[in-house]
């Protein structure tokens, strides 16, 4: 003879695996992409990308044109108004910061002979209010700097 409450009143029993799927994370929207290229101003801060909202970064790239040395350029990255990263490309190279998820931005290409420089975002960086990406040109040139960023908002 049955006793107790019917099965549909029973809570989730993870040990029993009563569900086919259990998601325990913030529910992000679909992936969005922002891309752009700009001729940066010499010896100045140049905002490449800014976003207000709450979400997560899936990845992305910042790369310079192949016109002149940009090894002293700074990549400046703010999350929720706090300065997270302010690094020269040469410093990223000297300290071998090239392992994904070891740093907010990692160096993917550093070629000071052919002037090819590229950094990528680490996966999974979350933000509550905003992100801001700045390229600070310090070599006196005006290169084209491109970016791609993949993100989702809650």
N, C-alpha and C positions, 0 to 999 in steps of 0.2 A: 504494500500500500504506500502511495506517494505521500510525502509530508513536506512541509516548508513552503517557500515561495516558488512560483513558477520560474523556469530557467531565464526568461527574459528580464527578470529583476536582478539577476546575478551580475556582479561587477566584472570587470576585466580580469581574467586569470592568465597572467603572462606565462606562468609555469605550465599551465594546461594548453597554452597557445590557442586560445579560443578565437583569436583574430587572425585574419590572413595577413594584415599589415598594421603596424603600430608606428606612427610618426611622432617622434618626440623632439621637435625643433621648431623655431619660429617659421611660420608659413610665409615664404617670400613669393613675390609675384614672378612673372616670367622674366627671363634674362633680357636685359636691354643693352644696347651698344651705343657708345658715343665715340666718334672719331673726329679728328681735325688736324690741320696743319697750319702753322703760322710762321711768318718771318719774324723772328724775335728781335727786340730792340737791344742794341749793344749795351753792356754794362748796366742792365736793369732787370727787375723782376717781371716776368711775363706769365700771366695766368693762362694755363693751358686748359684747365677743366675745373669747374666747381659744381657742386650739387647739394641741394638741401633735401633732407628726408632721412629716413631710417632704413637701413638695409645692409647688404653685403656685397663685397667685391669678389667677382669670380676670377678676374685676371685682367691683364692689359699690358700695354707696351708704350714706351716713350723712346723715340729714336731721333737722331740728328741727321741732317743732310751730310753729304760727303764732300764738303767744301773746304773746311779748315779745322784745325784742332779745337776741340771743345772739352778737353780733359779737365779744365778748371771750372766748368759749368757746374752749378749746383742744382740738384733735384730737391725741391722743398715740398713736403707733404704734410698737410694738416688733416686731422680727424677730429670732428666735434670741437673745432676751435683750438685744439692743442697741437703744438708742433711735434710731429712724430719723427720726421726725417729731414735732415738738412745736410746732404752729403755731396761732396765733389765726385765726379765720375772717376777721377784718378784715385781718390781715397777708396772707393768701392773696389777698384782694381787692385790696389796695393794690399788691401786686407782680404782679398779673395772672397768677397761677398757675392757668391754666385750659386748658392744652394737655395732652391725654392723653399719657401716657408721658414727660412732661417732669419729673414729680415723683411720688412714691409716691401722694399723694392730690392731686387737682385740684379746684378750685372750679367747680361747675356752676351754682349759683344763689346770688346774694347780693343780697337785697332787704331793706334796713334800714328800709323804709317799711312793708311788709306782713309783715316778720319771717319771710321765707322764706330758709332757708340749706340748701345741700346740697353735699356733696363726694362724689367718686367715686374708687375705687381705680384705679390704672393697671393695665393688663393685663400679665401675665407676671412678677409679683413672685414669686420663689422663696424658700422657707424650708427650713431643714434640721432644726430642732427645734421651733420654735413661732412663733406670732404672737399678738399681744395688741393690742386696740384699746380705747382709753380716751377717754371724753368728760369733760373737766374743765370743769365749769360755773363761770364766774367772774362772772356778772352778778347773782347773788343770787336767781335764779328757780329754778323746778322744772319745766322744760318736759318734754314727752314727746320722746324722741329715738329714732328708729328706725334700723335698719340692715338691710342685705341684703349678704351676701358669697357669692360663687361661687368655689369652690376645688376642687382635686383633690389627692388624696394618692397618693404612690408606694406 
